[in-house]
Amino acid sequence: MQMQSFGAALTVTGSMHLLTLGSKRILVDCGMFQGGHDLEERNYETFPFDPAELDAVILTHAHLDHVGRLPLLVRRGYKGAIYCTPPTAALAETVLLDSARLQTEGYKMDLRHARRGGVTDEQVPPPLYEEADVHQTMALFRPRLEFGKTETIAGIKVTPQRAGHILGSAYLLLESPDGRLLMSGDLGNRESGLQEDFVPPPEVDALVIETTYANRTHKPWAETLREFSGALQQSVRSNGKILIPSFAIERAQVILYTLKNLMDAGEVPRIPVFLDSPMATRATNEYFEFGDELIPPVREALQAGEDPFRPSTLHVVPTSAESQRLNKYDGPAIIIAGNGMMTGGRIQHHLKHHLWKPSTSLIIVSYQSPSSLGGKIVAGADTVRIMGEDIAVRAHVYTIGGFSAHADQDDLLAFLSTAGNPHVWLVHGEPEVMNDFVPLVGQKGMKADMVPDRQTVDLLGAGFENGRPAGVVIEPKSPAESAGNAARAEGGE
Ligand SMILES: [Zn+2]
């Protein structure tokens, strides 16, 4: 039972794990590296295996850092099936098409810049893939995994279970002749808006677990809701625009659901709500479609024929022309737009038109990395540069920190508590964070090891001294830096 990781090893992005179970080779996730040039360079590496020789690909969930390199895998020769749950397939299509579009647009812009700068076209890296590659990839999807139902894939028994992270997210139990292995994918925050808790795992021999937030605990959900409601009430009183930058998957739906509940309860007046993100709009349709896997109040609303993601004053903004027209819209309104860290997307022109007005409120519901536009605003910049213009920051800025879709330390330890006595392998985390988590797993009587980058590990083998593969040096990072790295894992955009 061997594993070789080509992403999410000693880092939080680019999840890709090659399992060798008996004679079969199964790839779990095929994600893109995100977050800065050095990491993103790795997306251009050739696969360290022949894609044509894989027996199967299985996906845990649809975030870009778990599915983003699939079209590349197909381009380079993979012709087999890609297994996942039905909602993961639906969301993955949205995520991959968006990724192809952003890459194509980015490439065209880079070409223009390069030509003006006298650089030849050949020096500009082309998109990793285009829309046609995504369509070819989607044709290989077999969205037939169901929580709790065992499927035989390449001769291996595979049972997906609810991971509670985003819609459709699963962890995988794989039963091979050598032993029982669990791949966690990303695990959910047990206190989040829409997801039911992860199903406690069965006893296994080896367990590969994500560790994004393995060194911290999230704020209680009730407190987050109080903060959000308080910020909205104050904002409505100033009678201006209320801007909410949001990630398109999970966060946008949690915000819509919460807004609807607050308005229905009379806590927030029924002012117009504009959902100004085509990707969030498509993802919200999937949340509606597959809402029967979400928390009971969502299921009950759906059964009663209601749409729990649609505040009565919701307007969906399909085109960018209509988005521009919103700039002239008079009166108070809530505008939800991407992207989450304000580094691009439609939120930028809303900020340009409203950030300088004292009547505007900016409600931040996601972590902002210090170098992002959002990070600069949170840090108290007087002016920020948006679309080539200096814009004064006069809006009231609210920061609500508790909306995480990832398990925190308590959640991760709770997850491990029913798994028997497996060898625990840590992925999808910063080395410093994992280093804090290794002894906590040790206190539960289990051996924990960080998964090395690219190196094959025997999942039932001895592991490493202190849980650290050779060459891993622990350098304490600033809290802002490691929180920023973890936050990248939240967005998928
Ligand atoms: Zn995720």
Boltz pocket constraint, residues with backbone or C-beta under 6 A from the ligand:
constraints:
  - pocket:
      binder: B
      contacts: [[A, 61], [A, 63], [A, 165], [A, 186], [A, 489], [A, 490]]
      max_distance: 6.0
